[in-house]
Amino acid sequence: MLNTNIDEDNTVDLLLNGKLILSLDKDTYEETGLQGHPSQYSGRKIRKFIVSNDLMDSSFILESMKYKRTCWSFKEKALTFDFLLAWHCAEASS
């Protein structure tokens, strides 16, 4: 992500396997109501939480509560991020 301090700011990763991973500060995590777990790198005082959604999972559909809550978090809680994307498509060898 651009212009982000990974240990301080809210961050997001979108992996090739379809996983959407959010690293949120405590306040944002509580406001969104998303399900996650404390970051193992938070130390004694938990300041960061990790939320992982598998966008390829068959249960992550438009009607599901998880999908609706995730969308709501991005829209209503203004979770915005600057992305730098790169795509590499390897040609098949003959």
C-alpha positions as CSV (number, residue, x, y, z in Angstrom):
1,M,0.0,0.0,0.0
2,L,1.1,3.5,-0.7
3,N,1.7,6.2,2.0
4,T,1.1,3.7,4.8
5,N,2.9,2.8,8.0
6,I,2.1,-0.9,8.4
7,D,2.6,-0.9,12.2
8,E,0.5,2.2,12.8
9,D,-2.1,2.7,10.0
10,N,-5.0,0.6,8.9
11,T,-3.8,-1.5,6.0
12,V,-5.3,-4.0,3.5
13,D,-3.9,-6.8,1.4
14,L,-5.6,-8.5,-1.5
15,L,-3.8,-11.7,-2.2
16,L,-3.7,-13.7,-5.5
17,N,-5.6,-16.5,-3.8
18,G,-8.6,-14.2,-3.2
19,K,-7.9,-13.4,0.5
20,L,-8.7,-9.9,1.7
21,I,-6.7,-9.2,4.8
22,L,-7.3,-6.1,6.9
23,S,-5.0,-4.9,9.6
24,L,-7.0,-2.5,11.7
25,D,-6.3,-0.4,14.7
26,K,-8.4,-1.1,17.8
27,D,-10.9,1.7,17.3
28,T,-11.6,0.9,13.7
29,Y,-11.9,-2.8,14.4
30,E,-14.5,-2.2,17.1
31,E,-16.4,0.3,14.9
32,T,-16.6,-2.1,11.9
33,G,-17.8,-5.1,13.9
34,L,-15.9,-7.4,11.6
35,Q,-14.7,-10.7,13.0
36,G,-11.0,-11.0,13.4
37,H,-8.3,-11.7,16.0
38,P,-5.5,-9.7,17.7
39,S,-2.3,-9.3,15.7
40,Q,0.4,-11.5,17.1
41,Y,2.7,-8.4,16.7
42,S,0.6,-6.2,19.0
43,G,2.6,-6.8,22.1
44,R,0.9,-6.8,25.5
45,K,-1.5,-4.0,24.8
46,I,-3.5,-5.1,21.8
47,R,-3.5,-2.2,19.3
48,K,-4.0,-4.1,16.0
49,F,-6.5,-6.7,14.8
50,I,-6.4,-8.9,11.7
51,V,-9.6,-9.6,9.7
52,S,-9.3,-12.1,6.9
53,N,-12.0,-12.7,4.3
54,D,-11.8,-15.4,1.6
55,L,-13.4,-13.7,-1.3
56,M,-13.4,-16.9,-3.3
57,D,-15.3,-18.9,-0.5
58,S,-18.7,-20.0,-1.7
59,S,-20.3,-18.6,1.5
60,F,-19.0,-15.1,0.7
61,I,-22.0,-14.2,-1.4
62,L,-24.2,-11.1,-1.8
63,E,-26.8,-12.3,0.6
64,S,-24.4,-13.3,3.4
65,M,-24.1,-11.2,6.5
66,K,-20.3,-11.4,6.2
67,Y,-20.4,-9.9,2.7
68,K,-22.9,-7.2,3.8
69,R,-20.9,-6.3,6.9
70,T,-17.6,-6.1,4.9
71,C,-19.2,-3.8,2.3
72,W,-20.8,-1.7,5.0
73,S,-17.4,-1.2,6.6
74,F,-15.9,0.1,3.5
75,K,-18.8,2.4,2.7
76,E,-20.1,3.6,6.0
77,K,-16.8,3.6,8.0
78,A,-14.9,5.1,5.1
79,L,-12.2,2.4,5.0
80,T,-10.3,3.8,2.1
81,F,-6.8,2.7,0.9
82,D,-4.4,3.7,-1.9
83,F,-3.4,0.6,-3.9
84,L,-0.5,-0.1,-6.1
85,L,-1.3,-3.1,-8.2
86,A,1.0,-5.2,-10.4
87,W,0.0,-8.2,-12.6
88,H,2.4,-10.6,-14.1
89,C,1.0,-13.2,-16.5
90,A,3.6,-15.8,-17.4
91,E,3.4,-17.2,-20.9
92,A,2.9,-20.9,-21.1
93,S,5.9,-22.6,-22.5
94,S,5.5,-25.1,-25.3
